[in-house]
Amino acid sequence: MQFDNRSRRSKILRDVNEIKASKNYTFASTGESNLSMYEFAPKEEISLRDFEDIAAQRLKALRKIEELKLREKSYDEFKVSMGKELHPIFKPCTLHQSGVLEDQRKQIRRDDVIGHFALRLAFCRSPEDTKWFVTQEVELFKYRFQNEPKSAILSFFADNKFDAETMTASEKESRIEDLASSYGLSMEKVRNSDIWMMDALDALELVRKRKVLVHAGKVYLEYESLITIIVQRLRATMNSSMARANQYMGVIEEQDRLLPRLERLTKGGYGGKEFNAAEGQSISRHQIDSASSQFFPLCMSGIQSHLRRNHHLKHGARRQYGLFLKAIGLSLDEAMAFFREEFTQKIDSDKFEKQYAYNIRHMYGKEGKRQEYSAFSCATIILNNPPSHDDCHGCPFKHSTEDNLKSILKANKIKSEDIDEMIALSKINQFDKACSLHWEVSRGHGKGSLSSLITHPNQYYELTREAVGGHQMEDMTDDKISQTSCE
Ligand code: SF4
């Protein structure tokens, strides 16, 4: 093991020296394009403070992208909101606009590349982190690519060694029938659209799927297919370089200075939307059982059942569940009454006040640093503070044994073939897909009907409430509560 680390460390040093010695590298490949394929890490030395600030700025932008994807119903609406909400907080999105001075442009491109690579380092340490980061980066790239004028796209292709150009009018005319029939377009539409020609080797996936017209080693592409190809290469580059970076993380020599900063960037979850109770959204403690059975994801309904059965929650569950309840609109007074009524079935009120009341007020920002705490995202629940055997917090798709997960899903009346599918997804760490599938089949919607994956328990809750049209929750009387807890 030590030998392994030594040889990795000397390889890193060799790589660093090679990068420092290379004369050709500039930040955005050649410095001429607004966009980068991020194939070369920057070699400039920067302070850790700048490193962290630039990375934090980019992370804010990626979170915003995720939030907008969840919020907007169509891609057109998403693009409009990106223009309004992302441009003011993330300058690289404004590079295509005229009026950016040359010096500013260089600085923005530099920060774009540094921010991207800083976050690669921060997010390479688990498959879930990597997947989240790559998804948001690809969305950002696609959006920026679509804003670039044709001349800028051509220079981006030249910088990144894509052999691509648009067909001239006479070239199109010579193949007009093939092009129109291949893409289901009228000849007029073909004449009026840009059709791109690219080396077939750059488009193997589309060629394999017979989705493009191929002739003499070239593929002929509409704009959407062109983006697909660029994005495939970007995704592959990011995935492979992050897998490599992950191997090196254990041996980098900045354990004390760099690692805590990377940790800070990913800590606290990265679900884009921060869930706090929206104005006018409220729930009383008497409605929680009804809401749990109708609207809660498995991670939260499991804690609710545990609480009713055992009249107690340990710290991890109190925090995961307490912040979730707060974000669905349970007031501090109601939360206090809810936990007090349940806990004092086992302990006296004095003990409750001394040991637990502070903790509840703290979650609502009334004690300590008086901070507003948001509900945990799935990433936070999955990646931080894993439950031990007698804890009930966490995510069942990640933390339950296969047998336990099976019985939870059976009790949830999920069909056995769907249970098998969810278990298979959980085994390959696709917890978001498993949970989204759970949402779809348990609500009687078709598989794949959700337009985006579940990444937050409160997103699950809101989607469920929306799907039933804000269906009224039943108030639970004490009799009904005791029936529920005995099930
Ligand atoms: S994926 Fe998220 S919402 Fe679903 S059960 Fe796990 S933590 Fe809860």
Boltz pocket constraint, residues with backbone or C-beta under 6 A from the ligand:
constraints:
  - pocket:
      binder: B
      contacts: [[A, 297], [A, 298], [A, 299], [A, 300], [A, 377], [A, 378], [A, 381], [A, 382], [A, 394], [A, 395], [A, 396], [A, 397], [A, 398], [A, 431], [A, 432], [A, 435], [A, 454], [A, 455], [A, 456], [A, 457], [A, 460]]
      max_distance: 6.0
